[in-house]
Amino acid sequence: MKSMIGVLGGTFDPIHDGHLAMAQFARSQLDLAKVLLIPAGFPWQREPRASAEDRLRMAELAIAQQPFIEVDAREVRRHTPTYTLDTLEELRASYGSDQSFCLILGSDAFFNLPTWKEWMRVLDLAHVAVLCRPGFDLPVEHLPPLCAKPGMHGRAVFQTSRIPLEDE
């Protein structure tokens, strides 16, 4: 069986140490083969300040010294609104059906999951790791209502402690 691949998408406007810390933490804690950092080309939830190409280039520069993180440009190249579902389906087609993926989400993104395009299908295509990223708390009291949604049981792993940054 192949090692799981992490998928960390985002606007990355700009990419920062918190994003890299999430990728590194998820890789080490979940024993991921690698983490794909996927800048959103045309995010549907908010308009970025920097262009998609600039954000892609910033991501490439940020991971230059990160051997287990790769930048994947598929969403930037798509030139249509960016949906995680479409990306996971493309990844499945590219890597094969026997490859497992872990969608890495900050707690802020996880709480918005029910607003995503076909979010339950997203859960069919990838495991989900919810991390409490620096600067954002994971309000545990809000987890039960979201986790109680039909089909959610056993589909997400939560890391409620703060992700350490390298300079701490």
VOBA-1610 file (N, C-alpha, C; in pm, whole numbers, padded with zeros to 5 digits, always signed):
BEGIN
Met+00084-00119+00000Met+00000+00000+00000Met+00089+00125+00000Lys+00052+00222-00080Lys+00128+00346-00090Lys+00108+00432+00034Ser+00211+00508+00068Ser+00197+00604+00178Ser+00102+00716+00137Met+00030+00766+00234Met-00067+00873+00208Met+00004+01002+00170Ile-00061+01078+00081Ile-00011+01208+00038Ile-00099+01316+00099Gly-00037+01415+00161Gly-00111+01527+00217Gly-00143+01629+00109Val-00258+01693+00124Val-00303+01796+00030Val-00336+01921+00113Leu-00258+02026+00093Leu-00281+02152+00163Leu-00307+02259+00058Gly-00432+02295+00042Gly-00469+02398-00052Gly-00495+02529+00020Gly-00495+02636-00056Gly-00524+02765+00004Gly-00497+02877-00094Thr-00539+02995-00054Thr-00513+03112-00136Thr-00365+03148-00130Phe-00304+03130-00013Phe-00163+03161+00009Phe-00132+03303-00038Asp-00204+03397+00021Asp-00197+03538-00021Asp-00161+03627+00097Pro-00038+03624+00143Pro+00077+03548+00092Pro+00094+03419+00171Ile+00178+03333+00120Ile+00217+03214+00195Ile+00304+03260+00312His+00296+03190+00427His+00373+03231+00544His+00416+03109+00625Asp+00491+03135+00731Asp+00545+03027+00814Asp+00437+02936+00870Gly+00319+02991+00899Gly+00209+02909+00951Gly+00167+02801+00853His+00161+02835+00724His+00126+02736+00623His+00232+02624+00618Leu+00358+02665+00619Leu+00466+02566+00614Leu+00469+02480+00740Ala+00441+02542+00855Ala+00437+02466+00981Ala+00325+02363+00976Met+00210+02400+00920Met+00099+02303+00907Met+00142+02184+00821Ala+00205+02212+00709Ala+00248+02105+00619Ala+00350+02013+00687Gln+00448+02072+00754Gln+00552+01994+00822Gln+00493+01912+00936Phe+00406+01975+01014Phe+00344+01908+01128Phe+00259+01790+01080Ala+00177+01812+00979Ala+00092+01705+00927Ala+00177+01591+00872Arg+00282+01625+00800Arg+00367+01521+00743Arg+00429+01435+00852Ser+00482+01498+00956Ser+00548+01422+01061Ser+00448+01345+01148Gln+00337+01407+01184Gln+00241+01342+01273Gln+00160+01232+01205Leu+00136+01247+01076Leu+00053+01150+01002Leu+00136+01059+00913Asp+00267+01071+00921Asp+00360+00989+00842Asp+00325+00994+00693Leu+00306+01115+00642Leu+00272+01134+00501Leu+00397+01120+00414Ala+00381+01064+00296Ala+00493+01052+00202Ala+00542+01190+00161Lys+00449+01281+00140Lys+00479+01419+00103Lys+00353+01501+00121Val+00368+01631+00108Val+00254+01721+00113Val+00254+01802-00016Leu+00140+01801-00084Leu+00121+01885-00202Leu+00063+02018-00156Leu+00133+02124-00184Leu+00087+02260-00154Leu+00021+02311-00282Ile-00110+02338-00276Ile-00185+02370-00397Ile-00247+02509-00387Pro-00182+02609-00447Pro-00240+02744-00446Pro-00369+02748-00529Ala-00471+02812-00474Ala-00599+02826-00544Ala-00581+02924-00660Gly-00622+02883-00777Gly-00611+02971-00893Gly-00713+03083-00889Phe-00839+03045-00882Phe-00950+03140-00880Phe-01043+03102-00766Pro-01004+03134-00641Pro-01084+03092-00526Pro-01224+03151-00530Trp-01322+03069-00497Trp-01462+03111-00505Trp-01508+03182-00380Gln-01435+03172-00268Gln-01482+03232-00144Gln-01428+03372-00119Arg-01314+03405-00176Arg-01262+03542-00159Arg-01161+03572-00269Glu-01153+03698-00304Glu-01062+03742-00410Glu-00925+03774-00351Pro-00820+03710-00400Pro-00686+03740-00349Pro-00634+03873-00402Arg-00538+03929-00329Arg-00474+04054-00374Arg-00371+04026-00482Ala-00290+03923-00463Ala-00186+03889-00560Ala-00245+03799-00669Ser-00186+03804-00786Ser-00232+03719-00897Ser-00203+03572-00866Ala-00271+03484-00936Ala-00250+03341-00918Ala-00105+03304-00949Glu-00050+03359-01054Glu+00089+03330-01091Glu+00187+03379-00984Asp+00162+03497-00928Asp+00249+03549-00822Asp+00241+03461-00698Arg+00121+03418-00662Arg+00105+03332-00544Arg+00169+03196-00566Leu+00161+03145-00688Leu+00227+03019-00723Leu+00378+03034-00708Arg+00433+03141-00758Arg+00578+03164-00750Arg+00622+03182-00604Met+00543+03255-00525Met+00576+03271-00383Met+00579+03135-00313Ala+00484+03049-00346Ala+00479+02916-00286Ala+00603+02835-00326Glu+00640+02842-00451Glu+00760+02770-00498Glu+00885+02818-00424Leu+00897+02948-00405Leu+01012+03002-00333Leu+01010+02960-00186Ala+00892+02958-00126Ala+00879+02926+00017Ala+00917+02782+00048Ile+00896+02691-00045Ile+00923+02549-00017Ile+01058+02503-00070Ala+01138+02594-00120Ala+01265+02557-00182Ala+01352+02468-00093Gln+01348+02488+00037Gln+01429+02409+00130Gln+01347+02304+00204Gln+01232+02269+00152Gln+01141+02173+00216Gln+01132+02047+00130Pro+01212+01946+00156Pro+01218+01830+00066Pro+01088+01748+00056Phe+01002+01755+00155Phe+00881+01674+00152Phe+00756+01753+00113Ile+00775+01877+00070Ile+00663+01959+00026Ile+00684+01991-00122Glu+00580+01970-00201Glu+00584+02001-00344Glu+00472+02098-00376Val+00498+02193-00463Val+00394+02283-00511Val+00329+02218-00632Asp+00197+02213-00631Asp+00118+02157-00741Asp+00040+02273-00803Ala+00061+02298-00930Ala+00003+02416-00997Ala-00131+02389-01065Arg-00191+02273-01045Arg-00311+02238-01122Arg-00426+02338-01106Glu-00446+02395-00988Glu-00557+02489-00971Glu-00528+02623-01039Val-00404+02664-01039Val-00367+02789-01107Val-00383+02772-01258Arg-00350+02655-01308Arg-00359+02628-01452Arg-00502+02606-01499Arg-00594+02582-01407Arg-00732+02548-01444Arg-00807+02664-01508His-00785+02787-01466His-00850+02906-01522His-01002+02906-01505Thr-01051+02836-01406Thr-01193+02837-01369Thr-01199+02845-01217Pro-01317+02869-01160Pro-01325+02870-01014Pro-01265+02742-00954Thr-01201+02758-00841Thr-01125+02652-00778Thr-01208+02582-00671Tyr-01231+02453-00688Tyr-01305+02372-00591Tyr-01220+02253-00550Thr-01214+02226-00421Thr-01137+02113-00369Thr-01183+01982-00429Leu-01312+01965-00447Leu-01365+01842-00506Leu-01299+01813-00640Asp-01294+01913-00728Asp-01235+01894-00860Asp-01087+01856-00850Thr-01018+01921-00758Thr-00875+01893-00740Thr-00853+01751-00691Leu-00932+01707-00593Leu-00916+01570-00543Leu-00949+01468-00651Glu-01049+01495-00733Glu-01082+01404-00843Glu-00967+01398-00944Glu-00905+01512-00973Glu-00790+01514-01064Glu-00671+01440-01004Leu-00647+01460-00875Leu-00538+01389-00809Leu-00561+01238-00814Arg-00682+01196-00787Arg-00716+01053-00792Arg-00690+00998-00932Ala-00728+01073-01035Ala-00704+01029-01173Ala-00554+01024-01205Ser-00478+01120-01154Ser-00334+01126-01181Ser-00255+01017-01109Tyr-00288+00995-00982Tyr-00210+00903-00900Tyr-00266+00761-00898Gly-00390+00743-00937Gly-00452+00611-00935Gly-00541+00593-00813Ser-00635+00502-00826Ser-00736+00483-00721Ser-00679+00420-00594Asp-00559+00361-00601Asp-00501+00300-00481Asp-00421+00398-00397Gln-00410+00524-00442Gln-00339+00626-00365Gln-00435+00694-00268Ser-00397+00700-00141Ser-00477+00769-00040Ser-00428+00912-00024Phe-00522+01001+00003Phe-00491+01142+00024Phe-00545+01186+00159Cys-00477+01283+00218Cys-00522+01343+00343Cys-00533+01493+00319Leu-00653+01544+00326Leu-00678+01687+00310Leu-00646+01755+00442Ile-00551+01846+00441Ile-00506+01916+00561Ile-00580+02049+00568Leu-00655+02068+00676Leu-00735+02190+00692Leu-00703+02258+00825Gly-00701+02389+00823Gly-00701+02464+00948Gly-00842+02457+01004Ser-00854+02480+01134Ser-00987+02473+01195Ser-01083+02574+01134Asp-01032+02689+01092Asp-01119+02789+01030Asp-01179+02735+00900Ala-01099+02667+00819Ala-01149+02609+00694Ala-01246+02494+00722Phe-01215+02414+00825Phe-01302+02301+00857Phe-01444+02347+00891Phe-01455+02455+00966Phe-01588+02502+01005Phe-01667+02554+00886Asn-01599+02587+00776Asn-01668+02629+00654Asn-01693+02513+00558Leu-01648+02394+00592Leu-01660+02279+00504Leu-01801+02258+00448Pro-01907+02272+00527Pro-02041+02250+00472Pro-02082+02349+00362Thr-02005+02456+00343Thr-02036+02551+00236Thr-01965+02514+00105Trp-01878+02414+00108Trp-01800+02376-00009Trp-01884+02298-00108Lys-01844+02302-00233Lys-01908+02226-00340Lys-01902+02077-00306Glu-02018+02014-00297Glu-02030+01869-00271Glu-01934+01822-00162Trp-01943+01887-00047Trp-01847+01862+00060Trp-01847+01718+00109Met-01959+01649+00104Met-01960+01509+00148Met-01880+01422+00050Arg-01882+01457-00076Arg-01802+01384-00176Arg-01652+01408-00150Val-01617+01528-00105Val-01478+01556-00067Val-01433+01454+00038Leu-01521+01424+00133Leu-01488+01329+00239Leu-01475+01186+00188Asp-01536+01157+00073Asp-01520+01026+00011Asp-01384+01012-00058Leu-01327+01124-00098Leu-01203+01122-00176Leu-01076+01137-00093Ala-01090+01184+00030Ala-00970+01207+00112Ala-01003+01196+00260His-00904+01151+00336His-00911+01163+00480His-00897+01312+00510Val-00937+01353+00628Val-00927+01495+00665Val-00852+01506+00797Ala-00752+01591+00800Ala-00681+01624+00924Ala-00706+01771+00952Val-00765+01799+01068Val-00797+01936+01106Val-00695+01981+01210Leu-00621+02085+01175Leu-00514+02133+01262Leu-00548+02270+01318Cys-00508+02290+01441Cys-00525+02420+01505Cys-00404+02503+01467Arg-00418+02580+01360Arg-00302+02654+01310Arg-00273+02776+01397Pro-00148+02822+01396Pro-00112+02938+01477Pro-00204+03057+01449Gly-00253+03117+01558Gly-00340+03233+01545Gly-00488+03201+01539Phe-00522+03072+01533Phe-00662+03031+01528Phe-00686+02921+01630Asp-00789+02937+01710Asp-00824+02833+01806Asp-00920+02735+01741Leu-00923+02614+01794Leu-01019+02514+01751Leu-01126+02509+01859Pro-01237+02582+01839Pro-01341+02587+01942Pro-01412+02451+01952Val-01361+02369+02043Val-01408+02231+02055Val-01558+02225+02079Glu-01615+02327+02143Glu-01759+02324+02169Glu-01841+02329+02039His-01780+02372+01928His-01850+02377+01800His-01833+02249+01719Leu-01744+02161+01761Leu-01721+02039+01685Leu-01841+01944+01683Pro-01905+01918+01797Pro-02013+01819+01793Pro-02121+01846+01688Pro-02173+01969+01672Pro-02276+01988+01569Pro-02227+01956+01428Leu-02105+01995+01395Leu-02054+01967+01261Leu-02024+01818+01244Cys-01965+01758+01345Cys-01930+01616+01336Cys-02054+01527+01338Ala-02164+01579+01387Ala-02288+01501+01391Ala-02362+01500+01258Lys-02316+01578+01163Lys-02382+01579+01032Lys-02377+01439+00973Pro-02482+01398+00901Pro-02485+01264+00843Pro-02360+01237+00758Gly-02302+01121+00778Gly-02187+01081+00700Gly-02053+01131+00751Met-02052+01209+00857Met-01927+01269+00905Met-01851+01177+01001His-01919+01087+01068His-01857+01004+01171His-01731+00933+01120Gly-01621+00952+01191Gly-01497+00883+01160Gly-01422+00936+01039Arg-01461+01051+00987Arg-01399+01101+00864Arg-01295+01209+00887Ala-01280+01257+01007Ala-01184+01364+01032Ala-01104+01333+01157Val-00978+01372+01156Val-00889+01361+01271Val-00858+01502+01316Phe-00865+01527+01446Phe-00845+01662+01498Phe-00718+01669+01581Gln-00640+01771+01557Gln-00522+01802+01637Gln-00552+01934+01705Thr-00581+01929+01835Thr-00626+02050+01903Thr-00513+02130+01968Ser-00394+02072+01978Ser-00284+02150+02034Ser-00227+02242+01926Arg-00164+02347+01971Arg-00109+02446+01879Arg+00010+02389+01802Ile+00016+02419+01673Ile+00127+02374+01590Ile+00249+02460+01621Pro+00361+02397+01656Pro+00480+02477+01687Pro+00543+02536+01561Leu+00586+02659+01571Leu+00663+02721+01463Leu+00810+02694+01490Glu+00892+02691+01387Glu+01034+02655+01402Glu+01111+02744+01496Asp+01077+02872+01505Asp+01155+02963+01589Asp+01105+02971+01732Glu+01016+02882+01771Glu+00965+02885+01909Glu+01046+02795+01999
//
